[in-house]
Amino acid sequence: MIRNLFHLFIVCSITLPLLVASPCFGKKSAKNPLTPPDTFSPQATLQSYLTHITTAFTLLQEAFVLDLNSENLFTHTPQVLKLQKKANIHFQKAIECLDLSEVPDVYKKEFSKEVVIQLKEILDRIILPDINMVPAGNHSDNTKNKCWRIPETPIEMMLMTEGVRAGEYLFSAETVGKIPDLYQQAMLLPYKSHDTEYFFQFYISTPGSLLPPKWFHYIPRWMSENLYYGETIFQWLMLVLSFLFLFLFTAATYKFCKKRIDPEHPVRSDLYKLALPLMLAILAFLTMRFLENTVNLSGATLYYTTGLLDVIRWLSAACAIVAGASLAANIFIASPNVNPESIDASLIRTVAYLSGIFLAICVLFYGGSNLGLPLIPIITGFGVIGLAVSLAAKPTIENIIGGLTLFADRPVRIGEYCAFEDQWGKVLHIGLRSTRVRAGDRSIISIPNAIFSQMQLVNISHRDVYRFSEYIQLRQETTGTQLRWILARIREMLVAHPEVLSKYLYRVKFDSYSQYSKTVRVYTFINGELDWEDFLEVRQDLLFRIEEIIHEAGSGLAYPAQTIYLAKDKGNIAPTDSVLMDMERPEKEYPYPHTSDDRYDELADRMEYPPKSEKDFIGLTLKDTKDICKTDDIEEENDEEEPPKAMKR
């Protein structure tokens, strides 16, 4: 029915003059298609709109007739395309007479096409005032004419006071929002002007943008004649098939990518993770364009469908950005200059992850603005929510800051051994929230970064040398001779060992007495280029060799014990003869243990050191005073022969 009416109307209206178009304006616009519509008064805006929309409809009629006689099935002839291009120019100029500032960007293109045709349908059904009765002066001539309304209608034109179109009269944004409802009410009225009769019904019931494709004529009539909830059966069928294809293709891609994700190959895995959201974003965009331009959905169906696909597109784009950031990080880490197990790799992953999240949020905000969401209340709400979350998630934030501190200071890196408190182990992972360490017993310790960053960390892997320090407890029965032999043999063993660093001072000394032992300290350094496990092997070897030296000397390791000696009492304990002679001193030196100053002068610097023989360790062995005098004379002669320091060169 619609098609028959349209064909009949083509024959009747192909020769209709553009009655409402101004001759001067039509001639001027034909010469220069770049000339914008005259919208500097209500009269000029109304006249420009009627002229351009009628001209566009007339050109489309001519193109439609030529296309019917064409043999092309899927393409238009050059002549048809030329007419369609001219019609689109006039159609766009008619749209410029409307204030579309409050229409979301995602709907603006298709919504503007619908309302500009619906407005013409409304004007064709009402009695318009004489064009000369519409205010034609500039708004500066009469300050009261900032708004003009078509008599007996809510359709009004407003003077634009802001923006690039300030000073122009446009159909107001409020009127534009009411046009779909006004059109439904105006459909009850008969046509009073027949120059664009049934234009809107033809537009919404045919595929394509304004001019339907040639293959449309081969669609069965029962699928394209009647409208059901604003769409034909053909359009509903294309809508269902489009979403079914989108769902099936997405599901197949998800299963394909999921099977090929392997944690051991992060770059390849991230490529598959990126493929799904990227493909879904592109597919949602193509589906939206297909339903808008080819199927030509309209009304509420178009708005809901476009909104849903746009949400899918921006969400998929945000996920693709996060996956792409992870992919970029793993590609960079895969280079030979970066160790995948180092803290640098963790820092790169963290920075890429945070950057991806930030860009994804920006994309979501941009997509929300295209959908017409009020961003200022959303940002304000997110600020309040963020404040509440930050207070509730204070430990998490502290851990994140601690993780950033570990990344910046780098006290330890992934794969290194460290000691903390009474634990030690290998660092497996440093994340934003916690650090995982494999302890010496092979268990995994997870430590919050806020705590781990404040610990005193000892980086074992960064030692240039390993320290070997042991206190050896020898039995009290060990004699001085045995003890000196043990010290000498341990020093010789350390010098001879290839992994002990002889360039560092090594100390093997008799350290102290204890209640049950004689303590020897062995202190030296081991090659720092060894791995931790190799160092433990060398340390073990040194301990074995020290124990063998102790056993070879006839001594042994002491341990806390009590020894009970069962023996006959020898009676009075008598001193040796030398001690008795030493005790026979003048009365002036008594009582012992006080010693006179003369005795101190006699003993000064007379002990043999270092010892030259075993007897030097027994008692108080003194050097002869003659030897001391000879030594002093030699030193004086050397002093006389040595020239003054000032004369040396």
C-alpha positions as CSV (number, residue, x, y, z in Angstrom):
1,M,0.0,0.0,0.0
2,I,2.7,2.4,1.0
3,R,4.7,1.6,-2.2
4,N,1.6,2.1,-4.4
5,L,0.8,5.4,-2.8
6,F,4.4,6.5,-3.2
7,H,4.5,5.5,-6.9
8,L,1.3,7.4,-7.5
9,F,2.6,10.4,-5.7
10,I,5.7,10.3,-7.9
11,V,3.7,10.8,-11.0
12,C,1.7,13.6,-9.5
13,S,4.4,15.5,-7.7
14,I,7.3,15.2,-10.1
15,T,6.2,18.4,-11.8
16,L,5.1,20.3,-8.7
17,P,6.9,23.6,-8.3
18,L,8.6,24.5,-5.1
19,L,5.7,26.7,-4.0
20,V,7.0,27.5,-0.6
21,A,10.6,28.1,-1.8
22,S,11.8,31.5,-2.4
23,P,13.0,31.9,-6.0
24,C,15.9,34.1,-5.1
25,F,17.0,31.7,-2.4
26,G,16.6,28.6,-4.6
27,K,18.6,30.2,-7.4
28,K,21.3,31.3,-5.0
29,S,21.6,27.9,-3.3
30,A,21.7,26.1,-6.6
31,K,24.6,28.2,-7.7
32,N,26.5,27.7,-4.5
33,P,25.8,24.5,-2.5
34,L,28.1,25.7,0.3
35,T,25.8,28.6,1.2
36,P,24.3,27.9,4.6
37,P,20.6,28.3,5.2
38,D,19.4,31.8,6.2
39,T,18.4,31.5,9.8
40,F,18.8,35.1,11.1
41,S,15.1,35.6,11.5
42,P,12.0,33.4,12.1
43,Q,10.8,34.1,8.6
44,A,14.1,33.2,7.0
45,T,14.4,30.0,9.1
46,L,11.0,28.8,8.3
47,Q,11.4,29.6,4.6
48,S,14.9,28.0,4.5
49,Y,13.6,24.8,6.1
50,L,10.6,24.4,3.8
51,T,12.7,25.2,0.7
52,H,15.5,22.7,1.5
53,I,13.3,19.8,2.7
54,T,11.0,20.1,-0.3
55,T,13.9,20.4,-2.7
56,A,15.5,17.3,-1.1
57,F,12.3,15.3,-1.4
58,T,11.8,16.3,-5.1
59,L,15.4,15.3,-6.0
60,L,14.8,11.9,-4.2
61,Q,11.7,11.4,-6.2
62,E,13.6,11.9,-9.5
63,A,16.3,9.6,-8.3
64,F,13.8,6.9,-7.3
65,V,12.1,7.0,-10.7
66,L,15.4,6.7,-12.5
67,D,16.5,3.8,-10.2
68,L,13.3,1.9,-11.0
69,N,14.2,1.9,-14.6
70,S,17.8,0.9,-14.0
71,E,19.1,-2.6,-14.6
72,N,21.6,-2.4,-11.6
73,L,20.5,-4.6,-8.7
74,F,23.0,-3.7,-5.9
75,T,24.4,-0.3,-7.2
76,H,22.9,3.0,-8.4
77,T,23.7,4.6,-11.7
78,P,25.9,7.7,-11.7
79,Q,22.9,9.9,-12.5
80,V,21.0,8.5,-9.5
81,L,24.0,9.0,-7.3
82,K,24.3,12.6,-8.4
83,L,20.7,13.3,-7.6
84,Q,21.0,11.6,-4.2
85,K,24.1,13.7,-3.4
86,K,22.2,16.9,-4.2
87,A,19.3,15.7,-2.1
88,N,21.6,15.0,0.8
89,I,23.0,18.5,0.7
90,H,19.5,20.1,0.9
91,F,18.5,17.6,3.5
92,Q,21.5,18.5,5.7
93,K,20.7,22.2,5.3
94,A,17.2,21.6,6.5
95,I,18.6,19.8,9.5
96,E,20.8,22.8,10.2
97,C,17.6,24.8,10.9
98,L,17.0,22.6,14.1
99,D,18.7,23.0,17.5
100,L,20.1,19.5,18.2
101,S,22.4,20.5,21.0
102,E,20.5,18.3,23.6
103,V,20.5,15.2,21.4
104,P,23.3,12.6,22.3
105,D,25.9,12.2,19.6
106,V,25.2,8.5,19.2
107,Y,21.6,9.2,18.2
108,K,22.1,12.6,16.5
109,K,22.6,11.4,12.9
110,E,19.6,9.2,12.6
111,F,17.4,11.2,15.0
112,S,18.0,14.4,13.0
113,K,16.8,12.6,9.8
114,E,13.6,11.4,11.5
115,V,12.6,14.7,13.2
116,V,13.4,16.8,10.1
117,I,10.9,14.7,8.1
118,Q,8.4,14.4,10.9
119,L,8.4,18.2,11.3
120,K,7.6,18.6,7.5
121,E,4.8,16.0,8.0
122,I,3.4,18.1,10.8
123,L,3.6,21.4,8.9
124,D,1.9,19.7,5.9
125,R,-1.1,19.0,8.1
126,I,-1.6,22.4,9.8
127,I,-2.4,25.8,8.4
128,L,0.7,27.8,8.3
129,P,0.6,31.6,8.5
130,D,1.3,33.8,5.5
131,I,5.1,33.9,5.1
132,N,4.9,37.7,5.2
133,M,3.3,37.6,8.6
134,V,6.2,35.8,10.2
135,P,8.8,38.2,11.8
136,A,11.5,39.0,9.3
137,G,13.5,41.6,11.1
138,N,16.8,41.0,12.9
139,H,16.5,40.4,16.6
140,S,18.3,43.7,17.3
141,D,15.3,45.6,15.8
142,N,12.9,44.2,18.4
143,T,14.2,42.7,21.6
144,K,10.9,41.0,22.3
145,N,11.2,38.7,19.3
146,K,13.7,36.3,20.9
147,C,11.1,33.5,20.5
148,W,8.5,33.0,17.8
149,R,5.9,30.3,17.9
150,I,3.8,29.0,15.0
151,P,0.2,30.0,15.8
152,E,-1.9,27.4,17.6
153,T,1.1,24.9,18.0
154,P,3.9,24.4,20.5
155,I,6.4,24.6,17.7
156,E,8.7,27.6,18.4
157,M,11.9,29.1,17.2
158,M,14.4,30.5,19.6
159,L,17.1,33.1,19.2
160,M,20.5,31.4,19.9
161,T,22.5,33.6,22.4
162,E,25.6,31.3,22.9
163,G,27.9,29.3,20.8
164,V,29.0,29.5,17.2
165,R,25.4,30.0,16.1
166,A,24.6,32.9,18.3
167,G,22.2,35.4,16.7
168,E,20.4,32.7,14.6
169,Y,16.8,31.6,15.0
170,L,16.5,27.8,15.2
171,F,13.7,25.4,16.0
172,S,14.3,25.1,19.7
173,A,15.8,22.1,21.4
174,E,12.5,21.7,23.4
175,T,10.5,21.6,20.2
176,V,12.9,19.1,18.6
177,G,12.4,16.8,21.6
178,K,8.6,17.1,21.2
179,I,8.4,16.5,17.4
180,P,8.0,12.6,17.6
181,D,5.0,13.0,19.9
182,L,3.6,15.9,17.9
183,Y,3.9,13.8,14.7
184,Q,1.8,11.0,16.3
185,Q,-0.9,13.6,17.1
186,A,-0.7,15.2,13.7
187,M,-1.3,11.9,11.9
188,L,-5.0,12.3,12.8
189,L,-5.2,15.4,10.6
190,P,-5.5,15.4,6.8
191,Y,-2.8,16.7,4.5
192,K,-3.2,20.4,3.6
193,S,0.0,20.4,1.6
194,H,0.8,17.4,-0.7
195,D,4.4,18.2,-1.7
196,T,6.0,15.7,0.7
197,E,3.0,13.4,1.3
198,Y,3.8,10.1,3.1
199,F,7.5,11.0,3.1
200,F,8.1,9.7,6.7
201,Q,6.2,6.5,6.3
202,F,8.2,5.7,3.1
203,Y,11.5,6.6,4.9
204,I,11.0,4.3,7.9
205,S,9.6,1.3,5.9
206,T,12.4,1.1,3.4
207,P,16.0,0.1,3.9
208,G,18.9,2.3,3.0
209,S,19.5,6.0,3.9
210,L,16.8,8.1,2.2
211,L,17.0,6.4,-1.1
212,P,16.3,2.6,-0.9
213,P,18.6,0.2,-2.8
214,K,17.4,-1.6,-5.9
215,W,17.2,-5.0,-4.3
216,F,14.5,-3.6,-2.0
217,H,12.0,-4.1,-4.8
218,Y,12.6,-7.9,-4.7
219,I,11.6,-8.2,-1.0
220,P,8.3,-9.9,-0.6
221,R,5.5,-7.4,-0.1
222,W,4.3,-9.0,3.1
223,M,7.7,-8.3,4.7
224,S,7.9,-4.6,3.7
225,E,4.4,-3.2,3.5
226,N,3.0,-3.0,7.0
227,L,4.6,-1.6,10.2
228,Y,4.6,-3.5,13.4
229,Y,5.7,-1.3,16.4
230,G,7.3,1.1,14.0
231,E,9.2,-1.5,11.9
232,T,8.5,-3.8,9.1
233,I,8.8,-7.6,9.3
234,F,12.0,-7.4,7.2
235,Q,13.5,-4.9,9.6
236,W,12.6,-7.0,12.7
237,L,14.1,-10.1,11.0
238,M,17.3,-8.3,10.2
239,L,17.6,-7.0,13.7
240,V,17.2,-10.5,15.2
241,L,19.6,-12.1,12.7
242,S,22.2,-9.3,13.4
243,F,22.2,-9.9,17.2
244,L,22.1,-13.7,16.7
245,F,25.2,-13.4,14.5
246,L,26.9,-11.1,17.0
247,F,26.3,-13.5,19.8
248,L,27.3,-16.7,18.0
249,F,30.5,-15.1,16.5
250,T,31.5,-13.7,20.0
251,A,30.9,-17.1,21.6
252,A,32.9,-18.9,19.0
253,T,35.8,-16.4,19.3
254,Y,35.8,-16.7,23.0
255,K,36.1,-20.5,22.9
256,F,38.8,-20.3,20.3
257,C,40.9,-17.8,22.3
258,K,40.3,-19.4,25.7
259,K,41.9,-22.7,24.5
260,R,45.0,-21.0,23.3
261,I,45.8,-18.9,26.4
262,D,48.9,-20.3,28.0
263,P,50.5,-18.6,31.0
264,E,53.9,-19.8,29.9
265,H,53.7,-17.6,26.8
266,P,52.4,-14.3,28.0
267,V,52.8,-12.4,24.7
268,R,50.8,-14.9,22.8
269,S,48.2,-15.2,25.6
270,D,47.8,-11.4,25.6
271,L,47.2,-11.4,21.9
272,Y,44.3,-13.8,22.3
273,K,43.0,-11.8,25.2
274,L,43.1,-8.7,23.1
275,A,41.4,-10.4,20.1
276,L,38.0,-10.9,21.8
277,P,37.2,-7.4,23.0
278,L,38.8,-5.8,19.9
279,M,36.7,-8.0,17.6
280,L,33.6,-7.4,19.7
281,A,34.1,-3.6,19.6
282,I,34.6,-3.6,15.8
283,L,31.7,-6.0,15.3
284,A,29.3,-3.9,17.5
285,F,30.3,-0.8,15.5
286,L,29.6,-2.6,12.1
287,T,26.3,-4.0,13.3
288,M,25.2,-0.6,14.5
289,R,26.1,0.9,11.1
290,F,24.3,-1.9,9.3
291,L,21.1,-1.5,11.3
292,E,21.2,2.3,10.9
293,N,22.2,2.7,7.2
294,T,21.1,-0.6,5.5
295,V,18.2,-1.9,7.5
296,N,17.2,1.7,8.5
297,L,15.7,1.1,11.9
298,S,13.8,4.1,13.3
299,G,12.2,5.4,16.4
300,A,12.5,3.7,19.8
301,T,13.8,0.5,18.3
302,L,16.7,2.4,16.8
303,Y,17.5,4.3,20.0
304,Y,17.5,1.2,22.2
305,T,19.4,-0.9,19.7
306,T,22.0,1.8,19.0
307,G,22.4,2.5,22.7
308,L,22.9,-1.2,23.5
309,L,25.5,-1.7,20.7
310,D,27.3,1.5,21.7
311,V,27.6,0.4,25.3
312,I,29.0,-3.0,24.1
313,R,31.4,-1.1,21.8
314,W,32.8,1.2,24.5
315,L,33.0,-1.5,27.1
316,S,34.8,-3.8,24.7
317,A,37.1,-0.9,23.7
318,A,38.0,-0.3,27.4
319,C,38.7,-4.0,27.9
320,A,40.8,-4.0,24.7
321,I,42.9,-1.1,26.1
322,V,43.6,-2.9,29.3
323,A,44.6,-6.1,27.4
324,G,46.7,-4.0,25.0
325,A,48.5,-2.4,27.8
326,S,49.3,-5.8,29.2
327,L,50.5,-7.0,25.8
328,A,52.7,-3.9,25.4
329,A,54.3,-4.6,28.8
330,N,55.0,-8.3,28.0
331,I,56.5,-7.4,24.6
332,F,58.8,-5.0,26.3
333,I,59.7,-7.5,29.0
334,A,60.4,-10.1,26.4
335,S,63.3,-8.1,25.1
336,P,66.8,-9.4,26.2
337,N,67.4,-6.2,28.2
338,V,64.8,-7.0,30.8
339,N,64.8,-10.0,33.2
340,P,61.2,-11.4,33.4
341,E,61.7,-12.3,37.0
342,S,63.2,-8.9,38.0
343,I,61.5,-6.1,39.9
344,D,61.8,-4.0,36.7
345,A,59.5,-6.4,35.0
346,S,57.0,-6.1,37.9
347,L,57.2,-2.3,37.7
348,I,56.6,-2.3,33.9
349,R,53.6,-4.6,34.4
350,T,52.2,-2.4,37.2
351,V,52.7,0.9,35.3
352,A,51.2,-0.6,32.1
353,Y,48.2,-2.0,34.1
354,L,47.5,1.3,35.8
355,S,47.9,3.3,32.6
356,G,45.5,0.8,30.8
357,I,42.9,1.3,33.6
358,F,43.2,5.1,33.4
359,L,42.8,5.1,29.6
360,A,39.9,2.7,29.8
361,I,38.1,5.0,32.3
362,C,38.7,7.9,29.9
363,V,37.2,5.9,27.1
364,L,34.2,4.9,29.2
365,F,33.6,8.6,30.1
366,Y,33.9,9.6,26.4
367,G,31.4,6.8,25.5
368,G,29.1,7.9,28.2
369,S,29.2,11.5,26.9
370,N,28.2,10.2,23.4
371,L,25.3,8.4,25.0
372,G,24.2,11.6,26.6
373,L,24.9,10.6,30.2
374,P,25.4,13.6,32.6
375,L,29.1,13.3,33.4
376,I,29.4,16.0,36.1
377,P,27.0,14.2,38.5
378,I,28.7,10.9,37.7
379,I,32.2,12.3,38.4
380,T,30.9,13.9,41.6
381,G,29.3,10.6,42.6
382,F,32.5,8.8,41.9
383,G,34.4,11.3,44.0
384,V,32.2,10.6,47.0
385,I,32.3,6.9,46.4
386,G,36.1,7.1,46.0
387,L,36.4,8.9,49.3
388,A,34.3,6.3,51.1
389,V,36.2,3.5,49.4
390,S,39.6,5.0,50.3
391,L,38.6,5.2,53.9
392,A,37.3,1.6,53.9
393,A,40.3,0.3,51.9
394,K,43.0,2.1,53.9
395,P,45.1,-1.1,54.3
396,T,44.9,-1.8,50.6
397,I,46.0,1.7,49.8
398,E,48.9,1.4,52.3
399,N,49.9,-1.8,50.6
400,I,49.9,-0.2,47.2
401,I,52.0,2.7,48.5
402,G,54.3,0.1,50.1
403,G,54.6,-1.7,46.8
404,L,55.5,1.5,45.0
405,T,58.1,2.1,47.6
406,L,59.6,-1.4,47.0
407,F,59.6,-0.6,43.3
408,A,61.4,2.7,43.8
409,D,63.9,1.7,46.5
410,R,64.5,-1.8,45.1
411,P,65.9,-3.3,48.4
412,V,65.3,-6.7,46.9
413,R,64.4,-8.0,43.4
414,I,62.4,-11.0,42.2
415,G,64.6,-14.1,42.3
416,E,66.9,-12.8,45.0
417,Y,67.4,-14.2,48.5
418,C,66.7,-12.0,51.4
419,A,66.6,-12.2,55.2
420,F,63.9,-10.4,57.3
421,E,63.2,-10.7,61.0
422,D,63.9,-14.4,61.7
423,Q,63.1,-15.7,58.2
424,W,65.0,-15.9,55.0
425,G,64.0,-17.0,51.5
426,K,63.7,-16.3,47.8
427,V,61.5,-13.5,46.5
428,L,59.0,-14.9,44.1
429,H,56.7,-12.0,43.3
430,I,56.3,-8.3,44.2
431,G,52.8,-7.1,43.5
432,L,50.8,-4.0,44.2
433,R,49.3,-5.5,47.4
434,S,51.7,-8.1,48.7
435,T,55.1,-9.8,48.3
436,R,55.5,-13.6,48.1
437,V,58.7,-15.2,49.4
438,R,59.6,-18.9,49.3
439,A,61.1,-19.7,52.7
440,G,63.9,-22.0,53.5
441,D,61.5,-24.8,54.3
442,R,59.9,-24.4,50.8
443,S,56.8,-22.8,52.2
444,I,55.4,-19.6,50.6
445,I,55.1,-16.6,52.8
446,S,52.8,-13.8,51.6
447,I,53.6,-10.5,53.3
448,P,51.6,-7.2,52.8
449,N,53.8,-4.6,51.2
450,A,53.0,-2.0,53.9
451,I,54.7,-4.4,56.4
452,F,57.4,-5.8,54.1
453,S,58.6,-2.3,53.0
454,Q,59.2,-1.3,56.7
455,M,61.2,-4.4,57.6
456,Q,64.9,-4.5,57.9
457,L,65.7,-6.4,54.7
458,V,69.0,-8.1,54.2
459,N,69.7,-8.8,50.5
460,I,71.7,-11.9,50.6
461,S,72.1,-12.1,46.8
462,H,73.8,-8.7,46.7
463,R,76.7,-9.7,49.0
464,D,80.1,-9.3,47.4
465,V,81.5,-11.8,49.9
466,Y,79.9,-14.3,52.3
467,R,80.9,-14.0,55.9
468,F,82.0,-17.1,57.8
469,S,81.9,-16.5,61.6
470,E,81.8,-19.3,64.1
471,Y,82.4,-19.7,67.8
472,I,83.9,-23.1,68.6
473,Q,83.6,-24.4,72.1
474,L,86.6,-26.7,73.0
475,R,86.7,-28.8,76.1
476,Q,88.3,-27.4,79.2
477,E,90.8,-30.2,79.3
478,T,92.4,-28.9,76.0
479,T,95.9,-27.9,76.9
480,G,97.6,-24.8,75.7
481,T,99.9,-26.7,73.3
482,Q,96.9,-28.4,71.8
483,L,95.0,-25.1,71.5
484,R,97.9,-23.4,69.7
485,W,98.3,-26.3,67.3
486,I,94.5,-26.2,66.5
487,L,94.7,-22.4,65.8
488,A,97.7,-22.8,63.5
489,R,96.2,-25.7,61.6
490,I,92.8,-23.9,61.1
491,R,94.6,-20.8,59.7
492,E,96.6,-23.0,57.3
493,M,93.5,-24.7,56.2
494,L,91.7,-21.4,55.5
495,V,94.7,-20.1,53.5
496,A,94.8,-23.3,51.4
497,H,91.0,-23.4,50.7
498,P,90.3,-22.1,47.1
499,E,86.9,-20.6,48.0
500,V,88.2,-18.7,51.0
501,L,89.3,-15.1,50.2
502,S,92.8,-14.8,51.5
503,K,93.0,-11.1,50.6
504,Y,90.6,-10.4,53.5
505,L,91.9,-10.6,57.0
506,Y,91.0,-13.9,58.6
507,R,90.9,-14.3,62.3
508,V,91.4,-17.5,64.1
509,K,91.8,-16.6,67.8
510,F,91.4,-17.9,71.2
511,D,88.5,-15.8,72.2
512,S,87.4,-16.4,75.8
513,Y,86.7,-18.8,78.6
514,S,83.3,-20.0,79.5
515,Q,81.9,-22.1,82.3
516,Y,82.5,-25.3,80.5
517,S,84.7,-24.6,77.5
518,K,87.5,-22.6,75.9
519,T,86.1,-20.6,73.0
520,V,87.8,-20.1,69.7
521,R,86.5,-17.7,67.1
522,V,86.9,-18.5,63.4
523,Y,86.2,-15.4,61.2
524,T,86.8,-15.1,57.5
525,F,85.1,-14.5,54.1
526,I,84.0,-16.8,51.3
527,N,83.8,-16.0,47.6
528,G,80.7,-13.9,47.0
529,E,80.3,-15.0,43.4
530,L,79.0,-18.4,44.6
531,D,75.3,-19.1,44.6
532,W,73.5,-19.4,47.9
533,E,73.5,-23.2,47.7
534,D,77.2,-23.3,46.8
535,F,78.0,-21.1,49.7
536,L,76.2,-23.5,52.0
537,E,78.3,-26.3,50.6
538,V,81.6,-24.4,51.2
539,R,80.5,-23.5,54.7
540,Q,79.7,-27.1,55.4
541,D,83.1,-28.2,54.1
542,L,84.9,-25.7,56.4
543,L,83.0,-27.0,59.4
544,F,83.9,-30.6,58.6
545,R,87.6,-29.7,58.2
546,I,87.7,-27.7,61.5
547,E,86.1,-30.7,63.4
548,E,88.7,-33.0,61.9
549,I,91.5,-30.7,63.0
550,I,90.1,-30.6,66.6
551,H,89.9,-34.4,66.7
552,E,93.4,-34.8,65.3
553,A,94.7,-32.6,68.1
554,G,93.2,-34.9,70.7
555,S,90.6,-32.4,71.8
556,G,86.9,-32.3,71.3
557,L,83.9,-30.0,71.3
558,A,82.5,-29.0,74.6
559,Y,78.9,-29.1,75.8
560,P,77.3,-28.1,79.1
561,A,78.2,-30.9,81.6
562,Q,79.3,-31.5,85.1
563,T,82.4,-33.6,85.8
564,I,82.9,-35.3,89.2
565,Y,86.4,-36.3,90.1
566,L,86.8,-39.2,92.6
567,A,90.3,-39.1,94.0
568,K,92.2,-39.2,97.4
569,D,92.9,-35.9,99.0
570,K,96.6,-35.0,98.7
571,G,96.6,-33.1,101.9
572,N,98.3,-29.8,102.1
573,I,99.0,-28.1,98.8
574,A,102.6,-26.9,98.8
575,P,104.0,-24.4,96.3
576,T,107.0,-25.1,94.1
577,D,110.5,-24.1,95.2
578,S,110.6,-21.2,92.8
579,V,107.4,-19.8,94.2
580,L,108.8,-20.2,97.7
581,M,111.9,-18.3,96.8
582,D,109.8,-15.7,95.2
583,M,107.7,-15.4,98.3
584,E,110.8,-14.6,100.5
585,R,110.7,-10.9,100.0
586,P,111.6,-8.0,102.2
587,E,108.9,-7.0,104.7
588,K,108.4,-3.7,103.0
589,E,106.8,-5.4,100.0
590,Y,104.2,-7.1,102.2
591,P,101.4,-7.7,102.4
592,Y,100.8,-9.3,98.9
593,P,99.4,-8.7,96.4
594,H,100.6,-5.1,96.5
595,T,103.7,-4.5,94.4
596,S,106.2,-1.6,94.7
597,D,107.0,0.9,92.0
598,D,110.6,-0.4,91.9
599,R,109.3,-3.8,91.0
600,Y,107.2,-2.4,88.2
601,D,110.2,-0.6,86.8
602,E,112.2,-3.8,87.0
603,L,109.5,-5.8,85.0
604,A,108.7,-3.1,82.4
605,D,108.9,-4.5,78.8
606,R,111.0,-7.6,79.8
607,M,108.5,-10.3,78.7
608,E,109.3,-12.4,75.6
609,Y,106.7,-11.5,72.9
610,P,105.9,-13.0,70.6
611,P,106.8,-16.3,72.4
612,K,109.8,-18.1,70.9
613,S,109.4,-21.5,72.6
614,E,107.2,-23.5,74.8
615,K,108.9,-22.4,78.0
616,D,108.0,-18.8,77.3
617,F,104.4,-19.7,78.1
618,I,105.3,-21.0,81.6
619,G,105.4,-18.6,84.4
620,L,106.9,-15.1,84.1
621,T,109.8,-15.6,81.6
622,L,111.8,-12.4,81.4
623,K,114.5,-11.2,79.0
624,D,118.0,-10.5,80.3
625,T,118.6,-6.8,81.1
626,K,121.9,-7.0,79.1
627,D,119.9,-7.9,76.0
628,I,117.6,-5.0,76.6
629,C,120.5,-2.6,76.9
630,K,122.1,-4.0,73.7
631,T,118.8,-3.5,71.9
632,D,118.6,0.1,73.2
633,D,122.2,0.9,72.0
634,I,121.5,-0.4,68.6
635,E,118.4,1.7,68.3
636,E,120.4,4.8,69.4
637,E,123.1,4.1,66.8
638,N,120.5,3.8,64.1
639,D,119.0,7.1,65.2
640,E,122.3,8.8,64.9
641,E,123.1,7.4,61.4
642,E,119.6,8.3,60.1
643,P,119.7,11.7,58.5
644,P,117.0,14.2,59.6
645,K,113.7,13.9,57.8
646,A,114.0,17.4,56.5
647,M,117.1,16.4,54.6
648,K,115.7,13.4,52.9
649,R,114.7,13.5,49.2
